[in-house]
Structures are given as structure tokens and as C-alpha cells.
């Protein structure tokens, strides 16, 4: 069971990215930038990710992050 957290720009900038992303149990696209790391937005992101992964095994869950610095920090 896996979730991909990624910079939404990758959808349009990287050929084949959408197809590759579909190989994950869940995908969560974010807008890169320092705003992504604001604590005020964190609860909303966590709630969204929890909804996406509710049918995946929490014990075996693997999180993969694709993107630059802020997306990596967020992940």
C-alpha cells in the first residue's frame, strides 16, 4: 500500500508522470512553495491524506514524495 505526495507541476512537466503516478494506491498533489509548510494548512492536508488512504493498511503504508525542496520537506 502506498501514497504518492507530489508537486502538481509534475503532471504537465514530466512526460509519463501521470501514468507512473497511477501505480500508487493513492496520489496527493500539492502546490510547491513555502506556503505548503505553513502549520495552519497542515491539518487540512493530513485530513485529506487520511481520507485518501483510509482503505490502505496503515501498518504497511509507504509514502513516496516527488518534487523539490518544499514538497520533500512537507512529505
C-alpha positions in Angstrom: 0.0 0.0 0.0 1.5 3.3 -1.0 0.7 7.0 -1.3 2.4 9.4 -3.7 2.7 13.0 -2.5 3.9 15.1 -5.4 4.3 18.6 -6.9 1.3 19.1 -9.2 3.5 20.7 -11.8 5.0 17.3 -12.5 1.7 16.3 -14.2 2.4 18.6 -17.0 6.2 18.9 -17.0 7.3 15.3 -16.9 6.3 13.1 -19.8 4.8 9.8 -18.5 4.4 11.1 -14.9 0.6 10.7 -14.8 0.9 7.1 -15.9 3.7 6.4 -13.3 1.7 8.1 -10.5 -1.3 5.8 -11.2 0.9 2.9 -10.0 0.4 4.1 -6.4 -2.6 3.2 -4.2 -3.3 6.9 -3.7 -2.0 10.2 -5.1 -1.9 13.6 -3.4 -0.9 16.6 -5.5 0.3 19.8 -3.7 1.4 23.2 -4.8 5.1 23.6 -4.1 6.4 26.6 -2.2 6.9 27.8 1.3 3.1 28.1 1.9 2.9 24.4 1.7 4.8 24.2 5.0 2.6 26.6 7.0 1.4 24.9 10.1 -2.1 26.5 9.6 -2.6 24.4 6.5 -1.2 21.2 7.9 -4.3 19.8 9.5 -6.2 20.1 6.2 -3.5 18.3 4.3 -3.4 15.5 6.9 -7.2 15.1 6.8 -7.1 14.9 3.0 -4.3 12.3 3.0 -6.1 10.2 5.7 -9.3 10.2 3.5 -7.2 9.1 0.5 -5.6 6.3 2.4 -8.5 5.1 4.6 -8.7 1.8 2.6 -4.9 1.2 2.7 -3.1 -0.7 5.5 -1.7 1.9 7.9 0.8 -0.6 9.2 2.2 -1.3 5.7 1.8 2.2 4.3 4.7 3.6 2.2 4.8 7.3 1.5 6.7 8.4 -1.6 7.4 12.1 -2.3 8.2 13.5 -5.7 9.1 17.2 -6.1 11.5 19.8 -5.0 12.6 21.2 -1.6 9.3 22.3 -0.1 7.4 19.2 -1.2 10.2 17.0 0.2 10.1 18.9 3.5 6.3 18.5 3.6 6.5 14.8 2.9 
